[in-house]
Amino acid sequence: MSSKTEATVSRRVASPGRARWWILGWLLAAMMINYMDRSSLSIAAPHMIDELGLTAADIGLLGTAFSLTYAFFQLPGGWLTDRLGAKPVYVMALGLWSIATALMAFGHHMWHFMVSRVLLGVFEAPVSPTSAKIVAEWFPPRERGAAVGVYDSGSKWGPAVAPPILTFLIMGFGWRAMFVILGVLGVIVAVGFWVFYRSPEHDRRVSAAELEHIRAREEDDNAPTGHIPWLKLFTKPQTWAMVLGFVAVVWTLNIFVTFLPLMLNDIYSVADAALGWYTAIPFAVGGIGGILGGWFTTKYSRMRDQLAPLVCKRQIAAIYGGALAVCSVLAGVTTGHFVLQLSAMSLALFFCGALSAVGWSIPADVVTGSRVASLGSIQNFGGYFAGSLSPWLTGVLVTTTDSYLVPFLLGAVVAVIAGIAYLLLLRAPIRVTSGPTETGNPTS
C-alpha cells in the first residue's frame, strides 16, 4: 500500500463522522424560520399601516409586546428544557409559534395583532436555550463555538432571506397570505424534527467513534463542576455578565428586525420591489458575522491554550462589544449616501452576529450540562427584557424627532456597557463543591 493510500485510510479512520453536523442543520433551519416569523411584521408593516391606519409607534409597540413576552417566558422555557429534555420542548415550541404567526393573517384591529405577537413571544422563548443545550449534548467543548456560530447565524440569515421572499409573497398573494404560508412552513419543520431527531446515544447514524468524539472532555482545571440550584444562578456574577452583555445584541437586533425596511423607505424612498433585496444585505452580513465569530472564537481559544476557553471568549466578547458600539453610531448617521449608510448598517449587524455567537457559546463553559438551557434562558431573558424597550423607544423617537440617530446612539452606549460587563464579571466558570454532582451528560 502506498504512503498516499495509507494517509487517506488514516484520515478516514480518524474521522469521527458527521451526524452531529446534520443536527446543526436542523437547528439552523429552525432558527431561520424563527427570525423570518419575527421579521414578517416589519415586512408587512407598510401595508398594514396603509390598510388599517396603524402608525410607526403601533408597529414598535407590537415589537415591544413580543420582546417582553419572549423575555419573561425564557425562564420557564429553559427550566422545562432541562427538566423534560430538548426534543419535546423544541417540537412543541416550533409548532405553536408557527400557528401564532399564521394567526396574524386574521387580524383587523390592534388588539388582534397584539394577541398574536404575545403568543409568538410565549412559544418562541425556548428556541435559543434549547438549541444551546442540543449543541452542548452533540458537540465536544472544542467545537461548540463554531457550532453555535452556525446555528445562531440563522438569527441573521432569517431576516436576510425574509425581505425578498416575503415581499414576493406579499406582492403575489397579499400580506395576510404571507403569514399563513410562514405558519405552515414552521409546522412542517416541527413534524420533521420530531420524526428524525434522536439523542446521540440513540441515533443510528452516530458511529462509536463519533459518540466518543462527542463525549470527549478537554482537560481543564477550571471547567465547571457540580449541579447548581436554579435560583442560585441569579446570585452569580457570571450570570449578570452574560445578561448585561446580551442586552447589546438584542437592543441592536430589535431595531433592525422591526424598523430596517421602514428606515430605508423613510430616508431613501426605496420602492417595494427593491426594498426586500436591500434589507437582506445587512442581515446576510450579520449571518456571516455569526459564523466567522464562532469560528474565530474556537480558533483563538485553541491558539491560546494557556488560557481557559472562557477567558478567551470574554476577551473576544468585549472587543466585539466595542466594535458594535462604533458601527451602531455610524449606522444611525444619515449620510445622504445610500451605499455608505447601508455599509454601516451591515457592519453593525456583522458585529452583532459575532457577539451573539460568542454569547450563546458561553453557557456551556460556565455551568455543567444540567443547567446549560437554564443559564441560557436567563441570559436571553435579561437581554430581551431590557432590549424590549428598543422597538417601542425607537418608534417613539422616530415619530417625535423624525430621526433614527438617537436610538442607534443609545445602542452604542449599551454595547460599551456589554464589553465592560464581560471583562469585569465573567472571570471563571461556576464550580459547585458541595451538594449533588452531575455524573453524566443529560440526553433528550
ZALO-187931 format. One record per residue (C-alpha): residue number from 1; residue in one letter; x, y, z. Coordinates in nm, 3 decimals, decimal comma. Each point is the difference from the previous one (the first is absolute). Layout:
<recs>
<k NUM; r A; X X; Y Y; Z Z>
...
</recs>
This chain:
<recs>
<k 1; r M; X 0,000; Y 0,000; Z 0,000>
<k 2; r S; X 0,144; Y 0,337; Z -0,100>
<k 3; r S; X 0,067; Y 0,269; Z 0,259>
<k 4; r K; X -0,266; Y 0,220; Z -0,164>
<k 5; r T; X -0,261; Y -0,276; Z 0,031>
<k 6; r E; X 0,101; Y -0,066; Z 0,361>
<k 7; r A; X -0,043; Y 0,368; Z 0,080>
<k 8; r T; X -0,346; Y 0,000; Z -0,157>
<k 9; r V; X -0,106; Y -0,306; Z 0,201>
<k 10; r S; X 0,142; Y 0,155; Z 0,315>
<k 11; r R; X -0,205; Y 0,315; Z -0,051>
<k 12; r R; X -0,315; Y -0,208; Z -0,054>
<k 13; r V; X 0,059; Y -0,198; Z 0,318>
<k 14; r A; X 0,071; Y 0,317; Z 0,197>
<k 15; r S; X -0,315; Y 0,169; Z -0,126>
<k 16; r P; X -0,264; Y -0,026; Z 0,274>
<k 17; r G; X -0,298; Y 0,038; Z -0,234>
<k 18; r R; X -0,236; Y 0,281; Z -0,093>
<k 19; r A; X -0,337; Y -0,077; Z 0,156>
<k 20; r R; X 0,037; Y 0,288; Z 0,246>
<k 21; r W; X 0,028; Y 0,246; Z -0,289>
<k 22; r W; X -0,332; Y -0,120; Z -0,143>
<k 23; r I; X -0,159; Y 0,079; Z 0,336>
<k 24; r L; X 0,154; Y 0,345; Z -0,026>
<k 25; r G; X -0,171; Y 0,040; Z -0,337>
<k 26; r W; X -0,340; Y -0,059; Z 0,166>
<k 27; r L; X 0,079; Y 0,264; Z 0,262>
<k 28; r L; X 0,105; Y 0,248; Z -0,268>
<k 29; r A; X -0,320; Y -0,056; Z -0,201>
<k 30; r A; X -0,223; Y 0,042; Z 0,306>
<k 31; r M; X 0,185; Y 0,315; Z 0,108>
<k 32; r M; X -0,043; Y 0,151; Z -0,346>
<k 33; r I; X -0,374; Y -0,068; Z 0,011>
<k 34; r N; X -0,011; Y 0,146; Z 0,350>
<k 35; r Y; X 0,145; Y 0,330; Z -0,115>
<k 36; r M; X -0,195; Y 0,006; Z -0,325>
<k 37; r D; X -0,312; Y -0,014; Z 0,216>
<k 38; r R; X 0,127; Y 0,291; Z 0,209>
<k 39; r S; X 0,099; Y 0,199; Z -0,308>
<k 40; r S; X -0,336; Y -0,055; Z -0,167>
<k 41; r L; X -0,151; Y 0,290; Z 0,196>
<k 42; r S; X 0,253; Y 0,250; Z -0,135>
<k 43; r I; X -0,051; Y -0,124; Z -0,357>
<k 44; r A; X -0,378; Y 0,024; Z 0,029>
<k 45; r A; X 0,010; Y 0,328; Z 0,197>
<k 46; r P; X -0,031; Y 0,244; Z -0,295>
<k 47; r H; X -0,304; Y -0,189; Z -0,130>
<k 48; r M; X -0,157; Y -0,027; Z 0,345>
<k 49; r I; X 0,051; Y 0,373; Z 0,054>
<k 50; r D; X -0,163; Y 0,085; Z -0,334>
<k 51; r E; X -0,290; Y -0,245; Z 0,032>
<k 52; r L; X -0,078; Y 0,017; Z 0,372>
<k 53; r G; X 0,119; Y 0,347; Z 0,098>
<k 54; r L; X 0,272; Y -0,118; Z 0,240>
<k 55; r T; X 0,299; Y 0,224; Z 0,082>
<k 56; r A; X 0,374; Y -0,056; Z 0,043>
<k 57; r A; X -0,056; Y 0,022; Z 0,375>
<k 58; r D; X -0,261; Y -0,279; Z -0,027>
<k 59; r I; X 0,247; Y -0,221; Z -0,185>
<k 60; r G; X 0,262; Y 0,073; Z 0,266>
<k 61; r L; X -0,250; Y -0,085; Z 0,274>
<k 62; r L; X -0,068; Y -0,338; Z -0,164>
<k 63; r G; X 0,374; Y -0,062; Z -0,008>
<k 64; r T; X 0,032; Y 0,088; Z 0,368>
<k 65; r A; X -0,297; Y -0,223; Z 0,093>
<k 66; r F; X 0,173; Y -0,292; Z -0,170>
<k 67; r S; X 0,336; Y 0,073; Z 0,163>
<k 68; r L; X -0,140; Y 0,035; Z 0,353>
<k 69; r T; X -0,199; Y -0,322; Z -0,028>
<k 70; r Y; X 0,296; Y -0,177; Z -0,157>
<k 71; r A; X 0,220; Y 0,121; Z 0,285>
<k 72; r F; X -0,222; Y -0,114; Z 0,287>
<k 73; r F; X -0,066; Y -0,342; Z -0,151>
<k 74; r Q; X 0,373; Y -0,066; Z -0,035>
<k 75; r L; X 0,015; Y -0,105; Z 0,363>
<k 76; r P; X -0,267; Y -0,273; Z -0,006>
<k 77; r G; X 0,114; Y -0,097; Z -0,351>
<k 78; r G; X 0,357; Y -0,072; Z 0,108>
<k 79; r W; X -0,112; Y -0,174; Z 0,319>
<k 80; r L; X -0,239; Y -0,224; Z -0,193>
<k 81; r T; X 0,273; Y -0,088; Z -0,249>
<k 82; r D; X 0,234; Y -0,113; Z 0,277>
<k 83; r R; X -0,284; Y -0,193; Z 0,165>
<k 84; r L; X -0,173; Y -0,162; Z -0,299>
<k 85; r G; X 0,279; Y -0,011; Z -0,256>
<k 86; r A; X 0,067; Y 0,194; Z -0,317>
<k 87; r K; X -0,209; Y -0,194; Z -0,252>
<k 88; r P; X -0,355; Y 0,029; Z 0,140>
<k 89; r V; X 0,042; Y 0,364; Z 0,098>
<k 90; r Y; X 0,159; Y 0,093; Z -0,331>
<k 91; r V; X -0,266; Y -0,168; Z -0,215>
<k 92; r M; X -0,290; Y 0,139; Z 0,203>
<k 93; r A; X 0,145; Y 0,352; Z -0,008>
<k 94; r L; X 0,067; Y -0,006; Z -0,375>
<k 95; r G; X -0,348; Y -0,127; Z -0,085>
<k 96; r L; X -0,185; Y 0,243; Z 0,226>
<k 97; r W; X 0,197; Y 0,310; Z -0,097>
<k 98; r S; X -0,072; Y -0,083; Z -0,365>
<k 99; r I; X -0,372; Y -0,006; Z 0,076>
<k 100; r A; X 0,035; Y 0,336; Z 0,179>
<k 101; r T; X 0,164; Y 0,143; Z -0,313>
<k 102; r A; X -0,287; Y -0,122; Z -0,217>
<k 103; r L; X -0,251; Y 0,170; Z 0,233>
<k 104; r M; X 0,134; Y 0,340; Z -0,110>
<k 105; r A; X -0,180; Y -0,056; Z -0,331>
<k 106; r F; X -0,340; Y 0,022; Z 0,167>
<k 107; r G; X 0,050; Y 0,328; Z 0,189>
<k 108; r H; X -0,193; Y 0,320; Z -0,070>
<k 109; r H; X 0,061; Y 0,203; Z 0,316>
<k 110; r M; X 0,303; Y 0,084; Z 0,211>
<k 111; r W; X -0,100; Y -0,238; Z 0,280>
<k 112; r H; X -0,021; Y -0,290; Z -0,248>
<k 113; r F; X 0,361; Y 0,052; Z -0,101>
<k 114; r M; X 0,104; Y 0,056; Z 0,362>
<k 115; r V; X -0,137; Y -0,342; Z 0,100>
<k 116; r S; X 0,180; Y -0,169; Z -0,291>
<k 117; r R; X 0,333; Y 0,163; Z 0,081>
<k 118; r V; X -0,033; Y -0,087; Z 0,369>
<k 119; r L; X -0,063; Y -0,365; Z -0,090>
<k 120; r L; X 0,297; Y 0,012; Z -0,235>
<k 121; r G; X 0,216; Y 0,121; Z 0,289>
<k 122; r V; X -0,126; Y -0,276; Z 0,230>
<k 123; r F; X 0,073; Y -0,286; Z -0,237>
<k 124; r E; X 0,323; Y 0,130; Z -0,154>
<k 125; r A; X 0,157; Y 0,043; Z 0,344>
<k 126; r P; X 0,151; Y -0,352; Z 0,036>
<k 127; r V; X 0,173; Y -0,011; Z -0,340>
<k 128; r S; X 0,338; Y 0,156; Z 0,084>
<k 129; r P; X 0,062; Y -0,166; Z 0,340>
<k 130; r T; X -0,117; Y -0,332; Z -0,145>
<k 131; r S; X 0,234; Y 0,040; Z -0,297>
<k 132; r A; X 0,290; Y 0,075; Z 0,237>
<k 133; r K; X -0,081; Y -0,316; Z 0,196>
<k 134; r I; X -0,014; Y -0,212; Z -0,316>
<k 135; r V; X 0,341; Y 0,134; Z -0,108>
<k 136; r A; X 0,140; Y -0,079; Z 0,347>
<k 137; r E; X -0,130; Y -0,357; Z -0,036>
<k 138; r W; X 0,119; Y -0,053; Z -0,358>
<k 139; r F; X 0,336; Y 0,181; Z -0,013>
<k 140; r P; X 0,318; Y -0,023; Z 0,207>
<k 141; r P; X 0,126; Y 0,322; Z 0,163>
<k 142; r R; X 0,256; Y 0,067; Z -0,273>
<k 143; r E; X -0,271; Y 0,018; Z -0,269>
<k 144; r R; X -0,278; Y 0,182; Z 0,183>
<k 145; r G; X 0,104; Y 0,353; Z -0,092>
<k 146; r A; X -0,010; Y -0,081; Z -0,371>
<k 147; r A; X -0,322; Y -0,201; Z 0,036>
<k 148; r V; X -0,178; Y 0,279; Z 0,185>
<k 149; r G; X 0,121; Y 0,247; Z -0,261>
<k 150; r V; X -0,163; Y -0,206; Z -0,275>
<k 151; r Y; X -0,346; Y -0,050; Z 0,155>
<k 152; r D; X -0,012; Y 0,348; Z 0,154>
<k 153; r S; X 0,080; Y 0,151; Z -0,340>
<k 154; r G; X -0,356; Y -0,101; Z -0,085>
<k 155; r S; X -0,110; Y 0,299; Z 0,208>
<k 156; r K; X 0,156; Y 0,213; Z -0,277>
<k 157; r W; X -0,057; Y -0,226; Z -0,302>
<k 158; r G; X -0,371; Y -0,010; Z 0,084>
<k 159; r P; X -0,043; Y 0,377; Z -0,019>
<k 160; r A; X 0,233; Y 0,001; Z -0,303>
<k 161; r V; X -0,210; Y -0,236; Z -0,213>
<k 162; r A; X -0,329; Y 0,126; Z 0,144>
<k 163; r P; X -0,019; Y 0,334; Z -0,186>
<k 164; r P; X 0,030; Y -0,130; Z -0,359>
<k 165; r I; X -0,204; Y -0,315; Z 0,067>
<k 166; r L; X -0,272; Y 0,163; Z 0,208>
<k 167; r T; X -0,018; Y 0,303; Z -0,227>
<k 168; r F; X -0,052; Y -0,237; Z -0,293>
<k 169; r L; X -0,277; Y -0,178; Z 0,192>
<k 170; r I; X -0,168; Y 0,328; Z 0,089>
<k 171; r M; X 0,012; Y 0,128; Z -0,357>
<k 172; r G; X -0,138; Y -0,329; Z -0,131>
<k 173; r F; X -0,248; Y -0,104; Z 0,266>
<k 174; r G; X -0,039; Y 0,284; Z 0,252>
<k 175; r W; X 0,140; Y 0,059; Z 0,347>
<k 176; r R; X -0,257; Y -0,221; Z 0,171>
<k 177; r A; X 0,088; Y -0,303; Z -0,214>
<k 178; r M; X 0,367; Y 0,059; Z 0,081>
<k 179; r F; X -0,064; Y -0,066; Z 0,371>
<k 180; r V; X -0,191; Y -0,321; Z -0,079>
<k 181; r I; X 0,276; Y -0,136; Z -0,224>
<k 182; r L; X 0,263; Y 0,068; Z 0,269>
<k 183; r G; X -0,210; Y -0,182; Z 0,257>
<k 184; r V; X -0,042; Y -0,309; Z -0,218>
<k 185; r L; X 0,376; Y -0,011; Z -0,067>
<k 186; r G; X 0,077; Y 0,001; Z 0,371>
<k 187; r V; X -0,245; Y -0,282; Z 0,074>
<k 188; r I; X 0,162; Y -0,215; Z -0,272>
<k 189; r V; X 0,347; Y 0,050; Z 0,152>
<k 190; r A; X -0,134; Y -0,081; Z 0,348>
<k 191; r V; X -0,143; Y -0,333; Z -0,123>
<k 192; r G; X 0,329; Y -0,080; Z -0,174>
<k 193; r F; X 0,200; Y 0,072; Z 0,316>
<k 194; r W; X -0,227; Y -0,227; Z 0,205>
<k 195; r V; X 0,036; Y -0,286; Z -0,247>
<k 196; r F; X 0,375; Y 0,016; Z -0,060>
<k 197; r Y; X 0,164; Y 0,140; Z 0,315>
<k 198; r R; X 0,163; Y -0,233; Z 0,253>
<k 199; r S; X 0,254; Y 0,053; Z 0,275>
<k 200; r P; X 0,358; Y -0,102; Z -0,097>
<k 201; r E; X -0,024; Y -0,329; Z 0,191>
<k 202; r H; X -0,318; Y -0,103; Z -0,184>
<k 203; r D; X 0,074; Y 0,129; Z -0,350>
<k 204; r R; X 0,096; Y -0,289; Z -0,229>
<k 205; r R; X 0,197; Y 0,237; Z -0,223>
<k 206; r V; X 0,246; Y 0,068; Z 0,282>
<k 207; r S; X 0,297; Y -0,236; Z -0,011>
<k 208; r A; X 0,185; Y -0,114; Z 0,311>
<k 209; r A; X 0,291; Y 0,224; Z -0,102>
<k 210; r E; X -0,223; Y 0,305; Z -0,035>
<k 211; r L; X -0,172; Y -0,066; Z 0,332>
<k 212; r E; X 0,339; Y -0,023; Z 0,168>
<k 213; r H; X 0,099; Y 0,325; Z -0,172>
<k 214; r I; X -0,321; Y 0,172; Z 0,119>
<k 215; r R; X 0,047; Y -0,114; Z 0,357>
<k 216; r A; X 0,365; Y 0,104; Z 0,009>
<k 217; r R; X 0,089; Y 0,236; Z 0,281>
<k 218; r E; X 0,291; Y 0,238; Z -0,031>
<k 219; r E; X 0,234; Y 0,012; Z 0,295>
<k 220; r D; X -0,074; Y 0,324; Z 0,179>
<k 221; r D; X 0,057; Y 0,056; Z 0,369>
<k 222; r N; X -0,240; Y 0,295; Z -0,017>
<k 223; r A; X -0,290; Y -0,187; Z -0,161>
<k 224; r P; X -0,343; Y 0,036; Z 0,164>
<k 225; r T; X -0,087; Y -0,270; Z 0,254>
<k 226; r G; X -0,300; Y -0,100; Z 0,207>
<k 227; r H; X -0,372; Y 0,057; Z -0,030>
<k 228; r I; X -0,097; Y 0,354; Z 0,102>
<k 229; r P; X -0,360; Y 0,067; Z 0,115>
<k 230; r W; X -0,200; Y 0,204; Z -0,252>
<k 231; r L; X -0,066; Y 0,299; Z 0,226>
<k 232; r K; X 0,366; Y 0,018; Z 0,102>
<k 233; r L; X 0,093; Y 0,082; Z -0,359>
<k 234; r F; X -0,139; Y 0,351; Z 0,062>
<k 235; r T; X 0,258; Y 0,058; Z 0,275>
<k 236; r K; X 0,301; Y -0,057; Z -0,226>
<k 237; r P; X 0,189; Y 0,289; Z -0,166>
<k 238; r Q; X 0,052; Y -0,220; Z -0,308>
<k 239; r T; X -0,376; Y -0,004; Z -0,054>
<k 240; r W; X -0,027; Y 0,378; Z 0,015>
<k 241; r A; X 0,296; Y 0,043; Z -0,232>
<k 242; r M; X -0,179; Y -0,213; Z -0,258>
<k 243; r V; X -0,327; Y 0,187; Z 0,051>
<k 244; r L; X 0,154; Y 0,346; Z -0,036>
<k 245; r G; X 0,204; Y -0,115; Z -0,296>
<k 246; r F; X -0,297; Y -0,142; Z -0,183>
<k 247; r V; X -0,205; Y 0,318; Z 0,036>
<k 248; r A; X 0,226; Y 0,155; Z -0,267>
<k 249; r V; X -0,080; Y -0,279; Z -0,245>
<k 250; r V; X -0,374; Y 0,018; Z 0,054>
<k 251; r W; X -0,017; Y 0,380; Z 0,001>
<k 252; r T; X 0,173; Y 0,032; Z -0,335>
<k 253; r L; X -0,172; Y -0,298; Z -0,162>
<k 254; r N; X -0,345; Y 0,122; Z 0,108>
<k 255; r I; X 0,052; Y 0,335; Z -0,171>
<k 256; r F; X 0,093; Y -0,166; Z -0,328>
<k 257; r V; X -0,261; Y -0,277; Z 0,011>
<k 258; r T; X -0,283; Y 0,242; Z 0,076>
<k 259; r F; X 0,100; Y 0,312; Z -0,191>
<k 260; r L; X 0,258; Y -0,064; Z -0,273>
<k 261; r P; X -0,249; Y -0,011; Z -0,293>
<k 262; r L; X -0,180; Y 0,309; Z 0,130>
<k 263; r M; X 0,332; Y 0,176; Z 0,056>
<k 264; r L; X 0,117; Y -0,056; Z -0,357>
<k 265; r N; X -0,341; Y 0,100; Z -0,132>
<k 266; r D; X -0,019; Y 0,318; Z 0,214>
<k 267; r I; X 0,352; Y 0,124; Z -0,068>
<k 268; r Y; X 0,061; Y -0,113; Z -0,358>
<k 269; r S; X -0,351; Y -0,075; Z -0,129>
<k 270; r V; X 0,099; Y -0,350; Z -0,109>
<k 271; r A; X -0,281; Y -0,160; Z -0,201>
<k 272; r D; X -0,163; Y -0,327; Z 0,109>
<k 273; r A; X 0,157; Y -0,203; Z -0,282>
<k 274; r A; X 0,355; Y 0,098; Z 0,105>
<k 275; r L; X -0,065; Y 0,037; Z 0,373>
<k 276; r G; X 0,011; Y -0,374; Z 0,064>
<k 277; r W; X 0,341; Y -0,042; Z -0,159>
<k 278; r Y; X 0,159; Y 0,303; Z 0,164>
<k 279; r T; X -0,137; Y -0,101; Z 0,339>
<k 280; r A; X 0,152; Y -0,346; Z -0,044>
<k 281; r I; X 0,356; Y 0,129; Z -0,036>
<k 282; r P; X 0,068; Y 0,110; Z 0,362>
<k 283; r F; X -0,155; Y -0,318; Z 0,140>
<k 284; r A; X 0,202; Y -0,219; Z -0,237>
<k 285; r V; X 0,316; Y 0,174; Z 0,119>
<k 286; r G; X -0,121; Y -0,060; Z 0,356>
<k 287; r G; X -0,032; Y -0,371; Z -0,077>
<k 288; r I; X 0,357; Y -0,004; Z -0,127>
<k 289; r G; X 0,105; Y 0,178; Z 0,318>
<k 290; r G; X -0,164; Y -0,271; Z 0,211>
<k 291; r I; X 0,179; Y -0,282; Z -0,182>
<k 292; r L; X 0,338; Y 0,175; Z -0,004>
<k 293; r G; X -0,044; Y 0,110; Z 0,361>
<k 294; r G; X -0,058; Y -0,358; Z 0,112>
<k 295; r W; X 0,286; Y -0,131; Z -0,213>
<k 296; r F; X 0,242; Y 0,266; Z 0,124>
<k 297; r T; X -0,099; Y -0,065; Z 0,360>
<k 298; r T; X 0,079; Y -0,370; Z -0,037>
<k 299; r K; X 0,327; Y 0,068; Z -0,184>
<k 300; r Y; X 0,116; Y 0,266; Z 0,246>
<k 301; r S; X -0,078; Y -0,221; Z 0,300>
<k 302; r R; X 0,212; Y -0,281; Z -0,148>
<k 303; r M; X 0,288; Y 0,235; Z -0,079>
<k 304; r R; X 0,006; Y 0,141; Z 0,351>
<k 305; r D; X -0,008; Y -0,335; Z 0,175>
<k 306; r Q; X 0,177; Y 0,147; Z 0,302>
<k 307; r L; X -0,329; Y 0,175; Z 0,080>
<k 308; r A; X -0,336; Y -0,156; Z 0,081>
<k 309; r P; X -0,249; Y 0,017; Z -0,292>
<k 310; r L; X -0,230; Y 0,222; Z 0,205>
<k 311; r V; X 0,276; Y 0,257; Z 0,050>
<k 312; r C; X 0,060; Y 0,014; Z -0,374>
<k 313; r K; X -0,370; Y 0,038; Z -0,071>
<k 314; r R; X -0,048; Y 0,290; Z 0,240>
<k 315; r Q; X 0,291; Y 0,181; Z -0,165>
<k 316; r I; X -0,152; Y -0,053; Z -0,344>
<k 317; r A; X -0,347; Y 0,101; Z 0,122>
<k 318; r A; X 0,136; Y 0,327; Z 0,139>
<k 319; r I; X 0,169; Y 0,080; Z -0,332>
<k 320; r Y; X -0,317; Y -0,078; Z -0,194>
<k 321; r G; X -0,200; Y 0,220; Z 0,237>
<k 322; r G; X 0,227; Y 0,296; Z -0,069>
<k 323; r A; X -0,011; Y -0,057; Z -0,375>
<k 324; r L; X -0,380; Y -0,023; Z 0,013>
<k 325; r A; X -0,014; Y 0,332; Z 0,183>
<k 326; r V; X 0,202; Y 0,178; Z -0,268>
<k 327; r C; X -0,197; Y -0,152; Z -0,286>
<k 328; r S; X -0,332; Y 0,080; Z 0,169>
<k 329; r V; X 0,088; Y 0,369; Z 0,005>
<k 330; r L; X 0,096; Y -0,012; Z -0,367>
<k 331; r A; X -0,320; Y -0,187; Z -0,089>
<k 332; r G; X -0,215; Y 0,265; Z 0,162>
<k 333; r V; X 0,159; Y 0,292; Z -0,182>
<k 334; r T; X -0,203; Y 0,105; Z -0,303>
<k 335; r T; X 0,278; Y 0,064; Z -0,247>
<k 336; r G; X -0,216; Y 0,066; Z -0,303>
<k 337; r H; X 0,205; Y -0,269; Z -0,176>
<k 338; r F; X -0,193; Y -0,323; Z -0,025>
<k 339; r V; X 0,297; Y -0,236; Z -0,049>
<k 340; r L; X 0,196; Y 0,144; Z 0,293>
<k 341; r Q; X -0,290; Y -0,025; Z 0,241>
<k 342; r L; X -0,092; Y -0,350; Z -0,114>
<k 343; r S; X 0,363; Y -0,100; Z 0,051>
<k 344; r A; X -0,001; Y 0,141; Z 0,354>
<k 345; r M; X -0,321; Y -0,189; Z 0,079>
<k 346; r S; X 0,155; Y -0,317; Z -0,136>
<k 347; r L; X 0,309; Y 0,040; Z 0,219>
<k 348; r A; X -0,218; Y 0,058; Z 0,306>
<k 349; r L; X -0,185; Y -0,325; Z -0,064>
<k 350; r F; X 0,330; Y -0,179; Z -0,076>
<k 351; r F; X 0,128; Y 0,070; Z 0,351>
<k 352; r C; X -0,344; Y -0,056; Z 0,148>
<k 353; r G; X 0,002; Y -0,349; Z -0,154>
<k 354; r A; X 0,353; Y -0,069; Z 0,121>
<k 355; r L; X -0,081; Y 0,111; Z 0,355>
<k 356; r S; X -0,315; Y -0,212; Z 0,000>
<k 357; r A; X 0,197; Y -0,310; Z -0,103>
<k 358; r V; X 0,248; Y 0,051; Z 0,282>
<k 359; r G; X -0,280; Y 0,068; Z 0,247>
<k 360; r W; X -0,181; Y -0,326; Z -0,079>
<k 361; r S; X 0,322; Y -0,205; Z 0,021>
<k 362; r I; X 0,071; Y 0,123; Z 0,353>
<k 363; r P; X -0,272; Y -0,184; Z 0,204>
<k 364; r A; X 0,159; Y -0,342; Z -0,063>
<k 365; r D; X 0,332; Y 0,142; Z 0,126>
<k 366; r V; X -0,153; Y 0,147; Z 0,315>
<k 367; r V; X -0,220; Y -0,284; Z 0,132>
<k 368; r T; X -0,029; Y -0,376; Z -0,042>
<k 369; r G; X -0,243; Y -0,156; Z -0,249>
<k 370; r S; X -0,297; Y -0,023; Z 0,237>
<k 371; r R; X -0,022; Y 0,379; Z 0,020>
<k 372; r V; X 0,107; Y 0,114; Z -0,349>
<k 373; r A; X -0,354; Y 0,072; Z -0,122>
<k 374; r S; X -0,093; Y 0,168; Z 0,329>
<k 375; r L; X 0,299; Y 0,233; Z -0,006>
<k 376; r G; X -0,053; Y 0,072; Z -0,369>
<k 377; r S; X -0,363; Y 0,085; Z 0,066>
<k 378; r I; X 0,096; Y 0,242; Z 0,279>
<k 379; r Q; X 0,246; Y 0,168; Z -0,237>
<k 380; r N; X -0,268; Y 0,031; Z -0,267>
<k 381; r F; X -0,260; Y 0,114; Z 0,254>
<k 382; r G; X 0,218; Y 0,287; Z 0,117>
<k 383; r G; X 0,096; Y 0,094; Z -0,353>
<k 384; r Y; X -0,355; Y 0,009; Z -0,128>
<k 385; r F; X -0,145; Y 0,155; Z 0,315>
<k 386; r A; X 0,224; Y 0,305; Z -0,039>
<k 387; r G; X 0,013; Y -0,026; Z -0,379>
<k 388; r S; X -0,380; Y 0,002; Z -0,019>
<k 389; r L; X 0,018; Y 0,375; Z 0,050>
<k 390; r S; X 0,187; Y 0,035; Z -0,327>
<k 391; r P; X -0,289; Y -0,035; Z -0,253>
<k 392; r W; X -0,240; Y 0,214; Z 0,204>
<k 393; r L; X 0,258; Y 0,268; Z 0,076>
<k 394; r T; X 0,120; Y 0,005; Z -0,360>
<k 395; r G; X -0,355; Y 0,041; Z -0,125>
<k 396; r V; X -0,070; Y 0,285; Z 0,241>
<k 397; r L; X 0,327; Y 0,181; Z -0,078>
<k 398; r V; X -0,044; Y -0,039; Z -0,374>
<k 399; r T; X -0,358; Y 0,130; Z 0,022>
<k 400; r T; X 0,095; Y 0,299; Z 0,216>
<k 401; r T; X 0,342; Y 0,095; Z -0,142>
<k 402; r D; X -0,023; Y -0,137; Z -0,355>
<k 403; r S; X 0,350; Y -0,145; Z 0,049>
<k 404; r Y; X 0,157; Y -0,341; Z 0,058>
<k 405; r L; X 0,324; Y 0,133; Z 0,150>
<k 406; r V; X -0,094; Y 0,005; Z 0,368>
<k 407; r P; X -0,111; Y -0,369; Z 0,020>
<k 408; r F; X 0,331; Y -0,107; Z -0,153>
<k 409; r L; X 0,194; Y 0,224; Z 0,239>
<k 410; r L; X -0,175; Y -0,170; Z 0,291>
<k 411; r G; X 0,089; Y -0,334; Z -0,155>
<k 412; r A; X 0,366; Y 0,104; Z -0,007>
<k 413; r V; X -0,009; Y 0,081; Z 0,372>
<k 414; r V; X -0,156; Y -0,340; Z 0,073>
<k 415; r A; X 0,272; Y -0,173; Z -0,204>
<k 416; r V; X 0,275; Y 0,173; Z 0,202>
<k 417; r I; X -0,166; Y -0,112; Z 0,324>
<k 418; r A; X -0,010; Y -0,355; Z -0,138>
<k 419; r G; X 0,374; Y -0,003; Z -0,067>
<k 420; r I; X 0,077; Y 0,130; Z 0,349>
<k 421; r A; X -0,229; Y -0,261; Z 0,160>
<k 422; r Y; X 0,171; Y -0,286; Z -0,182>
<k 423; r L; X 0,344; Y 0,122; Z 0,108>
<k 424; r L; X -0,077; Y 0,067; Z 0,365>
<k 425; r L; X -0,255; Y -0,266; Z 0,097>
<k 426; r L; X 0,066; Y -0,304; Z -0,219>
<k 427; r R; X 0,323; Y -0,127; Z 0,153>
<k 428; r A; X -0,049; Y -0,373; Z 0,060>
<k 429; r P; X -0,253; Y -0,284; Z -0,035>
<k 430; r I; X -0,236; Y -0,087; Z 0,285>
<k 431; r R; X 0,140; Y -0,280; Z 0,215>
<k 432; r V; X -0,229; Y -0,162; Z 0,257>
<k 433; r T; X 0,204; Y -0,187; Z 0,261>
<k 434; r S; X -0,287; Y -0,127; Z 0,217>
<k 435; r G; X -0,338; Y -0,162; Z -0,061>
<k 436; r P; X -0,096; Y -0,235; Z -0,285>
<k 437; r T; X 0,237; Y -0,033; Z -0,294>
<k 438; r E; X -0,068; Y -0,070; Z -0,361>
<k 439; r T; X 0,122; Y -0,343; Z -0,100>
<k 440; r G; X -0,089; Y 0,004; Z -0,366>
<k 441; r N; X -0,109; Y 0,213; Z -0,286>
<k 442; r P; X -0,380; Y 0,022; Z -0,010>
<k 443; r T; X -0,168; Y -0,115; Z -0,313>
<k 444; r S; X -0,326; Y 0,085; Z -0,167>
</recs>
